[in-house]
Amino acid sequence: MSVKSNKKILDASKLSLILNRLASQIFENHLNFSDVVLIGIQPRGKILSQKIYNLLNEKFKIGRAHVWTPVTRSSRMPSSAWKKK
């Protein structure tokens, strides 16, 4: 069941403020980016993770390559596949 709505949740300036604060918080919590991975689940998560990475790189020069793996809802393994046989 899907509900289509044209309601705007955030305007561009509020979204920008939130993303900048999120990038700052990630940087403050993880000064060493050797073990940090940004994962974006498609379709919109990929775009969001790329925007956060770009902000981190612009503001803090983290210098790490942004590598993402396409993860979709359909590519999730069923819980039965995790059980040992």
ABEGO torsion letter per residue (X at the ends): XBBBBABBABBAAAAAAAAAAAAAAAAAABABAAABBBBBBOAAAAAAAAAAAAAAAAAAGAGBBBBBBBBBAAABBBAAAABBX
